[in-house]
Amino acid sequence: QSNGDDGANVVRELLLGPGGTIGAHSHSLTQVVAPRTGLLAVTTPAATWMIAGPSRAIIIPAAVEHSHLAHVRCEVTTLLLGTESPAASPAAPDCPDQPTAVMLTPLAQNILRALDDNSRHREQRQALECALQHEIFDLQWRRQGGPALPTPKDPRLLTMFDLMIRSPEHRHDLGALARRVGATERTLQRLISSELAVTFTQWRTLIRVIVSLGFLADGKSVTATAHRSGFTSTSAYIAAFRRIMHQTPGTYAAAKPPR
């Protein structure tokens, strides 16, 4: 994927099939990545975010390397900010200096659709972009796009990470993963503790809960989501979800973007 920072294709519509990827790349401008459907994993050298459409997006600052993985079929809108107006409006709030997951308001979703209309003249696009920045940058309480997973650095942990994200429904016990990556369980436990400061079980649970956000956003029931995310029971899923997200899956699924 070319960066597209030359002013062409400022807004892009992408379609990724299940397992579809876009390799590591970066942009000279801040980018907004907003899945309209599906569940998209956005990975930087520091962390991975699971972004579920249509009410969530991620803001990726300029020069931050990132890649994408679609867990299910994803229709994705991406927008480069500042191309229409290199001299940012003084009224526009500053963008975050780290990747930030946000909950999109209905207005923000409509602005993204409006910006995709190439017939709009430059002044209209500048005004729309400024309004979008206010919607997604200005209010800290709107940054409810979901927690981030730390991205491991060791290649063996990266392989495990990819396996657990792509197929959370599998039980993924440490012994089987150790055989898969050619390491001992003791070595993997030491690496997980030193790199991620958690146990293997805690790491696996965190991955399962965060991946489950996409199933909930797709309208799956709590019971179906628990099964597809690899939990042994609905009650175990609800308990893990509440511990990590500080609310129940049902409450999370029923939440609406702020108006």
C-alpha positions in Angstrom: 0.0 0.0 0.0 1.4 3.4 -1.0 1.3 6.1 1.6 -0.9 8.4 -0.5 0.5 11.4 1.2 0.8 13.4 -2.0 -2.8 14.7 -1.7 -4.4 12.0 -3.9 -6.8 9.4 -2.4 -6.9 11.2 1.0 -9.9 9.1 1.8 -9.7 5.4 0.9 -12.2 2.6 1.0 -10.6 -0.8 1.6 -12.1 -4.3 1.5 -10.2 -7.0 3.4 -11.4 -10.6 3.4 -11.0 -12.8 6.5 -7.3 -13.1 7.2 -6.6 -10.2 4.8 -3.5 -8.1 5.7 -1.8 -4.8 4.9 1.9 -5.0 5.7 3.8 -2.6 7.9 3.9 1.0 6.6 3.7 4.5 7.8 2.4 7.9 6.6 3.8 11.5 6.8 0.4 12.6 8.1 -2.0 11.5 10.9 -4.4 8.8 9.7 -7.8 7.8 11.0 -8.7 4.1 10.4 -12.4 3.3 10.7 -13.8 -0.2 9.9 -17.4 0.2 8.8 -17.9 -3.6 9.3 -16.0 -6.4 10.9 -13.0 -6.5 13.3 -9.6 -5.1 12.3 -6.4 -5.6 14.2 -4.1 -2.6 14.0 -0.6 -3.4 15.2 2.3 -1.0 15.9 5.7 -1.9 17.3 4.3 -1.1 20.8 0.8 -2.5 20.8 -2.1 -4.0 19.0 -5.7 -2.6 19.0 -8.8 -4.5 18.0 -11.1 -2.0 16.2 -14.7 -3.1 15.7 -16.9 -1.3 13.2 -18.9 0.8 12.7 -18.6 2.9 15.9 -14.9 2.7 16.6 -11.7 3.9 15.0 -8.1 4.4 15.7 -6.0 7.6 15.2 -2.4 6.8 14.1 0.0 9.7 14.4 2.3 10.6 11.5 5.4 8.4 11.1 4.1 5.6 13.3 4.6 2.2 11.6 1.5 0.0 11.6 -0.1 -3.0 9.9 -3.6 -4.4 9.6 -5.2 -7.8 9.9 -8.9 -8.5 9.2 -10.4 -11.2 11.5 -13.6 -11.3 9.4 -14.6 -9.5 6.2 -13.9 -5.8 6.8 -14.9 -2.7 5.0 -12.5 0.0 6.1 -12.4 3.8 5.6 -9.0 5.5 6.0 -8.5 9.2 6.1 -5.2 11.2 6.1 -5.7 14.4 8.1 -4.1 17.7 7.0 -3.7 16.9 3.3 -6.6 19.3 2.4 -5.3 21.9 4.8 -1.5 21.7 5.4 -1.7 24.7 7.7 -4.0 23.3 10.3 -6.8 25.5 11.5 -5.9 27.2 14.8 -9.4 26.2 16.0 -8.7 22.5 15.5 -7.5 20.6 18.6 -4.2 18.8 18.6 -4.1 15.2 17.6 -2.8 12.7 20.1 0.9 11.9 20.0 0.3 8.1 20.4 -2.1 5.8 18.6 -5.5 6.2 20.2 -8.6 4.2 19.9 -11.8 6.2 19.9 -15.6 5.7 19.9 -17.0 7.5 16.9 -20.1 9.7 17.4 -22.8 9.5 14.8 -21.6 12.9 13.6 -18.1 11.6 13.2 -19.4 8.7 11.1 -21.4 11.0 8.9 -18.4 13.3 8.4 -16.3 10.4 7.3 -18.9 9.5 4.7 -19.1 13.1 3.6 -15.4 13.4 3.2 -15.5 10.4 0.8 -17.5 12.5 -1.6 -14.9 13.8 -4.1 -17.3 16.3 -5.6 -17.0 18.5 -2.5 -14.8 21.6 -3.0 -11.7 22.3 -0.9 -13.3 24.7 1.5 -16.0 22.2 2.4 -13.5 19.5 2.9 -11.4 21.7 5.2 -14.4 22.6 7.3 -15.5 18.9 7.5 -12.0 17.8 8.5 -11.8 20.4 11.3 -15.2 19.3 12.6 -14.0 15.7 12.6 -10.9 16.6 14.6 -13.1 18.2 17.2 -15.3 15.2 17.4 -12.5 12.6 17.8 -9.7 14.6 19.4 -11.2 17.1 21.8 -13.1 15.2 24.4 -11.0 12.7 26.4 -14.1 10.7 27.5 -14.8 9.8 24.0 -11.6 7.7 23.8 -13.5 4.4 24.4 -12.2 2.4 21.5 -11.0 -0.4 23.7 -7.7 -1.3 25.4 -4.5 -2.2 23.6 -2.6 -5.4 23.7 1.2 -5.0 24.1 3.0 -6.2 21.1 5.7 -8.8 22.0 9.2 -8.4 20.5 10.6 -12.0 20.6 9.7 -13.7 17.3 8.4 -16.8 19.2 6.0 -14.7 21.2 5.0 -12.9 18.0 4.1 -16.2 16.4 2.1 -17.2 19.5 0.4 -13.8 19.5 -0.6 -14.2 15.9 -2.0 -17.6 16.4 -4.1 -16.6 19.4 -5.5 -13.5 17.7 -6.3 -15.3 14.4 -8.0 -18.3 16.1 -9.1 -17.4 19.6 -11.7 -20.3 19.6 -8.8 -22.8 19.9 -7.7 -23.6 23.5 -4.0 -22.8 22.8 -2.4 -24.5 25.8 1.2 -23.4 26.4 2.6 -26.9 25.7 1.1 -27.0 22.2 2.3 -23.5 21.5 5.8 -24.3 22.8 6.0 -27.2 20.3 4.7 -25.0 17.5 7.4 -22.3 18.0 10.2 -24.6 19.0 10.8 -23.5 22.6 10.3 -24.9 26.0 7.4 -23.9 28.2 9.8 -22.6 30.8 11.5 -20.3 28.2 8.2 -19.0 27.0 7.0 -18.3 30.5 10.2 -16.4 31.2 9.8 -14.4 28.0 6.2 -13.6 28.6 6.9 -12.4 32.2 9.9 -10.3 31.1 8.4 -8.7 28.0 4.7 -8.4 29.0 4.8 -8.5 32.8 1.9 -11.1 32.9 1.5 -14.9 33.0 0.7 -16.9 30.0 -2.9 -17.4 31.2 -3.4 -13.7 31.8 -2.0 -12.9 28.4 -4.3 -15.4 26.7 -7.3 -14.2 28.6 -6.6 -10.6 27.7 -6.3 -11.5 24.0 -9.6 -13.5 24.1 -11.5 -10.7 25.8 -10.3 -8.0 23.4 -10.9 -10.2 20.3 -14.4 -10.8 21.7 -15.2 -7.1 21.3 -15.5 -7.6 17.6 -18.0 -10.5 17.9 -20.1 -8.4 20.3 -20.0 -5.4 17.8 -21.1 -7.8 15.1 -24.3 -8.6 17.0 -23.3 -12.0 18.4 -24.9 -13.1 21.6 -22.8 -13.2 24.8 -23.0 -17.0 24.8 -21.9 -17.3 21.1 -19.2 -14.7 21.7 -17.9 -16.7 24.7 -17.6 -19.8 22.6 -16.0 -18.1 19.6 -13.5 -16.4 21.9 -12.2 -19.7 23.4 -13.9 -19.5 26.9 -15.0 -22.7 28.5 -18.3 -21.2 29.7 -20.4 -18.1 29.4 -19.9 -17.4 33.1 -16.1 -17.6 32.8 -16.2 -15.1 29.9 -18.4 -12.7 31.7 -16.1 -12.8 34.8 -13.0 -12.2 32.7 -14.7 -9.4 30.7 -15.8 -7.6 33.8 -12.3 -7.9 35.3 -10.6 -6.4 32.2 -13.3 -4.0 30.9 -15.0 -3.1 34.2 -18.4 -3.8 32.8 -20.3 -6.9 31.6 -20.3 -7.9 27.9 -24.0 -7.1 27.7 -23.5 -3.6 29.0 -20.6 -3.1 26.5 -22.7 -4.4 23.6 -25.6 -2.2 24.4 -23.5 1.0 24.7 -24.2 3.6 22.0 -21.7 6.2 20.7 -22.2 9.6 22.4 -24.4 12.1 20.4 
